[in-house]
Amino acid sequence: MKQLPCRPLCNLMVLALASLAAMSAQAAPLESGGRPMIDSSVTTADTPASREFRAGVQAQLKGDLATARARFDAALKLDPNYAPALIGLAGVAQAEGKDALVEQYLQRAERASPRTPDVQLAWGRYYLGKNQLGQAEKYFLKAREVAPRTIPPLLELGEIYLRTPGRASDALRMYRSALDLDPNNRFATYGLGIALAATGKREEAIKTLEKAAQLVTDDPAPLRAIGRLYLESGELDKALAAFDRGLQRQPKFVAVMLDRADTLSRMNRSSDAVAQMLAAEKLAPDSAEVQFRLGDVYQGAKRYPEAERAYLKSISLAPKNPLPYNNLAWMLVASGGDAKRAVEFATKAVELSPRSSPLLDTLGWAQRAAGDLNAAQASLKRAIESEPNVASYHYHLGIVQRELKQNAAARASLQRALELDAKLPQADEARKLIKELTT
């Protein structure tokens, strides 16, 4: 039987990398990342306390927590019940991982100013940072109730709904409500673009993201989202153009560099993809994600020793990430390497993510390469139980069953693979084997 082509999980998951789940986790453009619990745009009377507060916000945005804390403390000395400064101190405490202190400051802020939306927003952002989406939603809804004509609660609710499976239509509603209040709000425009994509309105999403790119001219996030949508649909030239535009805005933005390298690899421009990844590695040499993606690009270029080194470095940096283990296993099988090592790597990947059907598929294929057909069949059946409509899993199972002399079962598995995807890369091989098993 012909050796299957190399299929690292990173390539299998290009759609996931381009997927809206990934994008929805970052529904606001880059310049809003790391924002304090209280918006820097909050308008307060020009008092000595408010001036100290605003200086604290600016320090916090720059990552200077010590200065931010000192400024917020100075504001409280001038006005012990100044809620914005208490919220600011809560944000500093959250950045330092001091949850008990966060809650103390927010409770004091709530007592000082119980009917302002800023306190409710701060509570919501605290719970959002802890990924407690239900609690966060409750406080953002309270903020909206207190101030129904303000935009921040709508943006925060939109982000929560994008993160929550099945609620993308609710996110659409929030972002559209925000744009009713301010048609050119850059955050709402970007969020709307992501929500449109999440609800399958791809062309409208691209148009909306283009508008977001025009509204925030130095931020590559909208262009990155556009590129990922084109990558998802296989429009590689358009994807590359979008990523190039993003890098024109921020030439050292590593995330876009990684996406561009993926695109070049899929265009079979291996040397360009490697060059792009090496440039990213120089900027982030200790990033497990960069090493993983570098390994994937090397693997696509069939530079297997270099791919293995990159994957192993990724594992050393993030030993609980199953993907580099999986890719090492698949690479060893695809390149005719040590099947025993492939099983060891694939087994580790499944241990880290027991319900992942792609990882179980890789394990089964590695077990087949190592000659353990019964174990291979069991792993592939687990993959199919987890995700029954993936054609390649049925194809792999059919191959293993054929080698186990289970001809009727093999024929049924191969036929099921073709029913699910008549254009499966191994479709011709599957039809040939079905004929052989029928005679």
QUILIN-V131806 format. One record per residue. N is the residue number from 1. SS is DSSP state (hx for helix, st for strand, lp for the rest). PSI is psi in whole degrees, 0 to 359 (none if undefined). OMEGA is omega in degrees with one decimal (none if undefined). Layout:
n;ss;psi;omega
N;SS;PSI;OMEGA
N;SS;PSI;OMEGA
This chain:
n;ss;psi;omega
1;lp;145;-179.5
2;lp;143;175.3
3;lp;131;177.6
4;lp;149;177.9
5;lp;159;178.6
6;lp;134;-179.3
7;lp;73;176.1
8;lp;151;-176.4
9;hx;331;179.5
10;hx;322;178.1
11;hx;322;175.5
12;hx;326;-172.1
13;lp;22;175.6
14;hx;321;178.6
15;hx;324;179.4
16;hx;319;178.1
17;hx;326;178.4
18;lp;356;-168.8
19;lp;163;-175.0
20;hx;340;175.2
21;hx;316;179.6
22;hx;317;-176.9
23;hx;326;-175.8
24;hx;337;178.0
25;lp;348;179.6
26;lp;59;-169.7
27;lp;347;178.9
28;lp;146;178.8
29;lp;166;-170.1
30;hx;323;-173.1
31;hx;348;176.0
32;hx;353;-178.6
33;lp;142;179.3
34;lp;22;-177.0
35;lp;150;175.7
36;lp;171;178.0
37;lp;333;177.5
38;lp;140;-175.8
39;lp;143;177.8
40;lp;345;-178.8
41;lp;0;-179.1
42;lp;130;179.6
43;lp;128;176.3
44;lp;160;177.5
45;lp;148;-178.2
46;lp;88;179.3
47;lp;166;176.1
48;hx;322;179.4
49;hx;318;-177.9
50;hx;327;178.7
51;hx;319;176.0
52;hx;320;179.7
53;hx;312;-177.9
54;hx;325;176.3
55;hx;324;177.1
56;hx;320;178.4
57;hx;316;-179.7
58;hx;320;177.4
59;hx;320;-179.8
60;hx;319;178.0
61;hx;330;178.7
62;lp;357;-179.6
63;lp;9;-179.7
64;lp;83;-173.5
65;hx;325;-179.0
66;hx;313;178.6
67;hx;319;178.7
68;hx;314;179.8
69;hx;316;-179.1
70;hx;319;-179.9
71;hx;317;178.9
72;hx;320;177.1
73;hx;320;179.2
74;hx;321;178.0
75;hx;321;-179.5
76;hx;330;175.8
77;hx;327;177.9
78;hx;328;-179.1
79;lp;97;-174.2
80;lp;341;-179.3
81;lp;25;-177.5
82;lp;101;-172.3
83;hx;318;-179.6
84;hx;322;179.2
85;hx;323;176.8
86;hx;321;176.5
87;hx;321;177.0
88;hx;316;178.1
89;hx;326;175.6
90;hx;321;178.2
91;hx;320;177.1
92;hx;316;-179.8
93;hx;322;178.8
94;hx;319;178.5
95;hx;333;179.1
96;lp;2;178.3
97;lp;24;-178.0
98;lp;78;-172.3
99;hx;319;-178.6
100;hx;320;179.6
101;hx;322;176.5
102;hx;310;-175.8
103;hx;325;177.2
104;hx;313;-179.8
105;hx;318;-178.1
106;hx;325;175.7
107;hx;319;177.3
108;hx;319;179.2
109;hx;321;-179.4
110;hx;322;176.3
111;hx;323;-177.6
112;hx;327;-175.1
113;lp;74;-170.6
114;lp;341;-173.8
115;lp;25;176.0
116;lp;144;-179.4
117;hx;335;-176.5
118;hx;322;-179.8
119;hx;316;179.2
120;hx;321;176.7
121;hx;319;-179.0
122;hx;316;176.0
123;hx;316;-179.8
124;hx;318;-179.8
125;hx;328;175.7
126;hx;311;-179.1
127;hx;329;175.9
128;hx;320;177.4
129;hx;334;177.2
130;lp;4;-179.7
131;lp;28;174.5
132;lp;82;-167.9
133;hx;324;179.6
134;hx;315;177.7
135;hx;318;179.2
136;hx;315;179.8
137;hx;318;-178.6
138;hx;315;-177.6
139;hx;325;177.6
140;hx;325;175.3
141;hx;323;175.7
142;hx;318;178.8
143;hx;321;178.8
144;hx;323;178.7
145;hx;320;-179.3
146;hx;322;-176.5
147;lp;78;-173.3
148;lp;346;-178.5
149;lp;24;177.2
150;lp;153;-172.7
151;lp;322;-173.7
152;hx;317;178.9
153;hx;325;179.5
154;hx;319;178.3
155;hx;317;-178.5
156;hx;319;177.8
157;hx;321;176.9
158;hx;318;179.4
159;hx;317;178.7
160;hx;315;-176.4
161;hx;330;174.9
162;hx;328;179.2
163;hx;343;-173.7
164;lp;120;180.0
165;lp;134;176.5
166;lp;4;-176.1
167;lp;21;179.8
168;hx;327;178.7
169;hx;327;174.8
170;hx;323;176.2
171;hx;317;176.3
172;hx;315;-178.1
173;hx;318;-179.6
174;hx;314;-177.7
175;hx;325;177.6
176;hx;324;175.9
177;hx;320;178.0
178;hx;320;-178.8
179;hx;337;171.5
180;hx;327;179.0
181;hx;326;-179.1
182;lp;95;-174.5
183;lp;342;-178.2
184;lp;22;177.2
185;lp;121;-172.6
186;hx;324;-179.2
187;hx;317;179.6
188;hx;323;179.3
189;hx;316;178.6
190;hx;314;178.7
191;hx;320;178.3
192;hx;319;178.3
193;hx;317;179.0
194;hx;318;-179.5
195;hx;322;176.5
196;hx;317;177.9
197;hx;321;-178.4
198;hx;336;179.2
199;lp;13;174.1
200;lp;6;-179.9
201;lp;71;-167.7
202;hx;311;-176.9
203;hx;318;177.3
204;hx;325;178.3
205;hx;315;-178.7
206;hx;318;178.2
207;hx;319;-179.5
208;hx;320;178.3
209;hx;326;174.7
210;hx;321;176.4
211;hx;319;177.6
212;hx;320;179.0
213;hx;327;178.2
214;hx;329;-178.0
215;hx;333;-179.8
216;lp;93;-164.8
217;lp;350;-179.3
218;lp;9;-175.1
219;lp;123;-179.2
220;lp;353;-173.2
221;hx;313;178.7
222;hx;322;179.5
223;hx;325;176.3
224;hx;317;178.9
225;hx;319;177.1
226;hx;314;179.9
227;hx;320;-179.9
228;hx;323;177.1
229;hx;318;177.1
230;hx;322;178.3
231;hx;320;179.6
232;hx;322;-177.1
233;lp;2;178.4
234;lp;11;177.7
235;lp;77;-167.3
236;hx;322;179.5
237;hx;318;179.4
238;hx;322;177.4
239;hx;313;-179.0
240;hx;319;179.2
241;hx;319;179.2
242;hx;317;179.1
243;hx;323;177.0
244;hx;318;177.8
245;hx;321;177.9
246;hx;318;-179.0
247;hx;337;173.0
248;hx;329;179.3
249;hx;317;179.2
250;lp;90;-173.2
251;lp;341;-177.7
252;lp;25;179.5
253;lp;105;-168.7
254;hx;320;-176.6
255;hx;319;178.3
256;hx;325;176.7
257;hx;321;178.9
258;hx;317;178.5
259;hx;321;179.4
260;hx;320;177.8
261;hx;319;176.3
262;hx;316;-178.8
263;hx;314;179.7
264;hx;322;178.6
265;hx;318;179.2
266;hx;338;176.0
267;lp;5;-177.5
268;lp;27;174.0
269;lp;69;-170.4
270;hx;316;-177.0
271;hx;322;177.4
272;hx;321;178.8
273;hx;317;178.7
274;hx;316;-179.9
275;hx;319;179.1
276;hx;318;-179.8
277;hx;322;178.6
278;hx;325;175.4
279;hx;320;177.2
280;hx;321;-179.6
281;hx;323;178.2
282;hx;325;-179.1
283;hx;331;-176.9
284;lp;68;-174.5
285;lp;339;-178.0
286;lp;24;177.2
287;lp;122;177.9
288;hx;323;179.8
289;hx;318;178.5
290;hx;316;179.8
291;hx;320;178.5
292;hx;313;-178.3
293;hx;328;175.0
294;hx;316;176.8
295;hx;320;179.7
296;hx;317;-179.7
297;hx;316;176.2
298;hx;320;179.9
299;hx;316;177.4
300;hx;329;178.1
301;lp;3;-178.8
302;lp;30;174.0
303;lp;74;-167.1
304;hx;318;178.9
305;hx;320;179.3
306;hx;323;176.8
307;hx;317;-179.3
308;hx;318;179.4
309;hx;318;-179.2
310;hx;316;178.6
311;hx;317;-178.7
312;hx;324;176.6
313;hx;321;176.9
314;hx;319;178.5
315;hx;320;-179.9
316;hx;329;-179.4
317;hx;329;-178.7
318;lp;77;-172.3
319;lp;349;-179.4
320;lp;7;175.2
321;lp;118;-175.5
322;hx;342;-170.0
323;hx;315;178.6
324;hx;326;174.9
325;hx;315;-179.5
326;hx;313;-177.3
327;hx;322;175.8
328;hx;317;179.9
329;hx;312;-178.5
330;hx;320;-179.3
331;hx;317;179.7
332;hx;320;178.2
333;hx;312;-175.8
334;hx;329;-177.8
335;lp;5;-179.7
336;lp;29;-178.9
337;lp;201;-175.3
338;lp;107;-176.6
339;hx;328;179.3
340;hx;316;176.6
341;hx;322;179.0
342;hx;317;178.7
343;hx;320;-180.0
344;hx;315;179.6
345;hx;316;-178.5
346;hx;322;177.9
347;hx;318;178.4
348;hx;319;179.0
349;hx;316;-179.3
350;hx;325;176.1
351;hx;322;-178.3
352;hx;334;-179.8
353;lp;78;-169.2
354;lp;337;-175.2
355;lp;7;-177.2
356;lp;115;-177.8
357;hx;321;177.1
358;hx;324;179.8
359;hx;322;177.1
360;hx;323;176.8
361;hx;315;177.4
362;hx;317;178.8
363;hx;315;179.2
364;hx;319;-179.5
365;hx;325;176.5
366;hx;319;178.3
367;hx;322;174.9
368;hx;314;-180.0
369;hx;328;179.2
370;lp;358;176.1
371;lp;6;-179.6
372;lp;81;-172.0
373;hx;324;179.6
374;hx;317;177.1
375;hx;322;178.9
376;hx;315;179.4
377;hx;317;-179.8
378;hx;317;-179.5
379;hx;318;-179.3
380;hx;324;176.1
381;hx;324;176.1
382;hx;320;177.8
383;hx;317;-178.6
384;hx;323;176.2
385;hx;322;-179.6
386;hx;322;-177.1
387;lp;89;-167.7
388;lp;348;-172.4
389;lp;29;175.8
390;lp;115;-172.5
391;hx;320;-174.9
392;hx;330;178.7
393;hx;318;179.7
394;hx;323;177.2
395;hx;312;179.5
396;hx;317;179.1
397;hx;320;178.3
398;hx;320;177.8
399;hx;314;-179.4
400;hx;317;-179.8
401;hx;323;175.8
402;hx;317;-179.0
403;hx;338;174.5
404;lp;3;-179.3
405;lp;22;176.4
406;lp;71;-167.1
407;hx;317;-179.3
408;hx;316;178.7
409;hx;320;179.6
410;hx;315;179.9
411;hx;317;-180.0
412;hx;320;-179.9
413;hx;317;-179.8
414;hx;321;177.0
415;hx;322;178.2
416;hx;322;177.5
417;hx;317;-179.6
418;hx;326;175.8
419;hx;321;-178.4
420;hx;327;-177.5
421;lp;96;-178.5
422;lp;343;179.4
423;lp;21;175.1
424;lp;137;-179.4
425;lp;329;179.8
426;lp;22;-174.9
427;hx;316;-179.4
428;hx;318;178.1
429;hx;319;-179.8
430;hx;316;179.4
431;hx;320;178.5
432;hx;316;-179.0
433;hx;325;178.0
434;hx;318;177.6
435;hx;317;179.5
436;hx;320;-177.3
437;hx;342;-179.2
438;hx;329;-176.6
439;lp;none;none
